[in-house]
């Protein structure tokens, strides 16, 4: 159950590049590798999954309880040789300037995972040692067992930086990543995911991995690790499927927390995946619909009228639906992309989704259901995350789905539809999934 965390001194230091390269390098050595990502990111776990061939899982100490985080790591690390957790932002960056809550450091402490710190060469000399030393001393309970230096211009420069760090910090520098423009992964912004898995992306990852094998002492990293097993609570669930929930899953809709599917299954749902982008309609034997975020604006012209009409008819007939972010946009009347082009969407919600160049929202959020929310009620401390470049122009009023902790209204209710920009994390309160499954089952009994 060996594991380590790749954490950085700041955003942009090269965490994802190095994490992905290391995963590939270890896999080429014949190891089974499991990936995890700190925070609510949907992009980096996709990188991990493509490289390792295993679904990567999010670890978020704001949205999830500490024991839940330990359970996730324990569960998915049981049958692997090595688990690699990729940090978020800088090691100590989280939801507060005054504590480690929500940070990679918090995840490291909760899971007793040693840290491989990525520090950027920049134009530093001996000061790079002070930087590493500061990260070590910020929280002495953490174990920073080694360093990789990124964006290094020459071997000579690397040796000088390595000597500075090792002479002061009592930690090993395992290697470096050269500064090279071709090592940059695609921008983690809208439009990224459809490129994952294509030849250019595969070639980039292969190049990074090939280089790291030459410039990083991969074997020594693995040999160093002697991580203790993580205690986890045993599940009391006896999984027995009682309903089928259709899940829209393709290049247009794929922003989901993997745990959400597992929790739905634990409460009696069979997840049936279908692709609106390929023209597939909701399977006729499904009793609910879960449609998550993604990039519907990139594929707006490709959604067939058959798909849109099928979803509209099923929703109007009372099908229970949770729609998040991109799914929320898809259920609108119309979508206007960044160039001003207009596209008809499903037309369930009286709204126009409008893309913007500037980020419209990025935040954690804590919710409680509104009195209008008859699918999910009396459930508190629901946590989720928003990240979107679009805004929704409502053409008519609809009752709110949730109240945020600041008492603002969040999302909308239409018939049996809950729609909002929030990516709900069901593990923050499993009653979300439990009540949704129960409602789908109840709706099915009424229909039959």
Secondary structure as the mmCIF struct_conf table of DSSP 4:
data_model
#
loop_
_struct_conf.conf_type_id
_struct_conf.id
_struct_conf.beg_label_comp_id
_struct_conf.beg_label_asym_id
_struct_conf.beg_label_seq_id
_struct_conf.end_label_comp_id
_struct_conf.end_label_asym_id
_struct_conf.end_label_seq_id
STRN STRN1 UNK A 2 UNK A 8
BEND BEND1 UNK A 9 UNK A 10
TURN_TY1_P TURN_TY1_P1 UNK A 11 UNK A 12
BEND BEND2 UNK A 13 UNK A 14
HELX_RH_AL_P HELX_RH_AL_P1 UNK A 15 UNK A 28
TURN_TY1_P TURN_TY1_P2 UNK A 29 UNK A 30
STRN STRN2 UNK A 33 UNK A 38
BEND BEND3 UNK A 39 UNK A 40
BEND BEND4 UNK A 42 UNK A 42
HELX_RH_AL_P HELX_RH_AL_P2 UNK A 43 UNK A 52
BEND BEND5 UNK A 53 UNK A 54
STRN STRN3 UNK A 57 UNK A 59
TURN_TY1_P TURN_TY1_P3 UNK A 61 UNK A 63
BEND BEND6 UNK A 64 UNK A 64
HELX_RH_AL_P HELX_RH_AL_P3 UNK A 66 UNK A 77
TURN_TY1_P TURN_TY1_P4 UNK A 78 UNK A 79
BEND BEND7 UNK A 81 UNK A 81
STRN STRN4 UNK A 82 UNK A 90
TURN_TY1_P TURN_TY1_P5 UNK A 91 UNK A 92
BEND BEND8 UNK A 94 UNK A 95
BEND BEND9 UNK A 97 UNK A 99
TURN_TY1_P TURN_TY1_P6 UNK A 101 UNK A 102
BEND BEND10 UNK A 103 UNK A 103
HELX_RH_AL_P HELX_RH_AL_P4 UNK A 104 UNK A 111
TURN_TY1_P TURN_TY1_P7 UNK A 112 UNK A 112
STRN STRN5 UNK A 115 UNK A 120
TURN_TY1_P TURN_TY1_P8 UNK A 122 UNK A 123
BEND BEND11 UNK A 125 UNK A 125
TURN_TY1_P TURN_TY1_P9 UNK A 126 UNK A 126
HELX_RH_AL_P HELX_RH_AL_P5 UNK A 127 UNK A 138
TURN_TY1_P TURN_TY1_P10 UNK A 139 UNK A 141
BEND BEND12 UNK A 142 UNK A 142
STRN STRN6 UNK A 144 UNK A 152
HELX_RH_AL_P HELX_RH_AL_P6 UNK A 155 UNK A 169
BEND BEND13 UNK A 170 UNK A 171
STRN STRN7 UNK A 172 UNK A 178
HELX_RH_3T_P HELX_RH_3T_P1 UNK A 181 UNK A 183
HELX_LH_PP_P HELX_LH_PP_P1 UNK A 184 UNK A 187
BEND BEND14 UNK A 188 UNK A 189
TURN_TY1_P TURN_TY1_P11 UNK A 190 UNK A 191
HELX_RH_3T_P HELX_RH_3T_P2 UNK A 193 UNK A 195
TURN_TY1_P TURN_TY1_P12 UNK A 196 UNK A 197
BEND BEND15 UNK A 198 UNK A 198
HELX_RH_AL_P HELX_RH_AL_P7 UNK A 199 UNK A 215
STRN STRN8 UNK A 216 UNK A 216
HELX_RH_AL_P HELX_RH_AL_P8 UNK A 218 UNK A 224
HELX_LH_PP_P HELX_LH_PP_P2 UNK A 227 UNK A 231
HELX_LH_PP_P HELX_LH_PP_P3 UNK A 233 UNK A 235
STRN STRN9 UNK A 243 UNK A 248
BEND BEND16 UNK A 250 UNK A 252
STRN STRN10 UNK A 253 UNK A 255
HELX_RH_AL_P HELX_RH_AL_P9 UNK A 258 UNK A 266
TURN_TY1_P TURN_TY1_P13 UNK A 267 UNK A 268
STRN STRN11 UNK A 269 UNK A 274
HELX_RH_3T_P HELX_RH_3T_P3 UNK A 276 UNK A 278
TURN_TY1_P TURN_TY1_P14 UNK A 279 UNK A 279
HELX_LH_PP_P HELX_LH_PP_P4 UNK A 280 UNK A 283
TURN_TY1_P TURN_TY1_P15 UNK A 284 UNK A 285
STRN STRN12 UNK A 288 UNK A 291
STRN STRN13 UNK A 293 UNK A 294
HELX_RH_3T_P HELX_RH_3T_P4 UNK A 296 UNK A 299
TURN_TY1_P TURN_TY1_P16 UNK A 300 UNK A 302
BEND BEND17 UNK A 303 UNK A 303
HELX_RH_AL_P HELX_RH_AL_P10 UNK A 305 UNK A 316
TURN_TY1_P TURN_TY1_P17 UNK A 317 UNK A 318
STRN STRN14 UNK A 320 UNK A 324
TURN_TY1_P TURN_TY1_P18 UNK A 325 UNK A 325
HELX_RH_AL_P HELX_RH_AL_P11 UNK A 326 UNK A 330
TURN_TY1_P TURN_TY1_P19 UNK A 331 UNK A 331
STRN STRN15 UNK A 332 UNK A 336
TURN_TY1_P TURN_TY1_P20 UNK A 338 UNK A 339
BEND BEND18 UNK A 340 UNK A 340
STRN STRN16 UNK A 342 UNK A 344
STRN STRN17 UNK A 349 UNK A 355
BEND BEND19 UNK A 357 UNK A 358
STRN STRN18 UNK A 361 UNK A 369
TURN_TY1_P TURN_TY1_P21 UNK A 371 UNK A 372
BEND BEND20 UNK A 374 UNK A 376
BEND BEND21 UNK A 378 UNK A 378
STRN STRN19 UNK A 382 UNK A 388
BEND BEND22 UNK A 389 UNK A 389
STRN STRN20 UNK A 390 UNK A 394
BEND BEND23 UNK A 395 UNK A 396
BEND BEND24 UNK A 401 UNK A 401
STRN STRN21 UNK A 402 UNK A 404
TURN_TY1_P TURN_TY1_P22 UNK A 405 UNK A 406
BEND BEND25 UNK A 407 UNK A 407
STRN STRN22 UNK A 409 UNK A 410
BEND BEND26 UNK A 411 UNK A 411
STRN STRN23 UNK A 412 UNK A 414
TURN_TY1_P TURN_TY1_P23 UNK A 415 UNK A 416
STRN STRN24 UNK A 417 UNK A 420
BEND BEND27 UNK A 421 UNK A 421
STRN STRN25 UNK A 423 UNK A 424
HELX_RH_3T_P HELX_RH_3T_P5 UNK A 426 UNK A 428
TURN_TY1_P TURN_TY1_P24 UNK A 430 UNK A 430
HELX_RH_AL_P HELX_RH_AL_P12 UNK A 431 UNK A 447
#
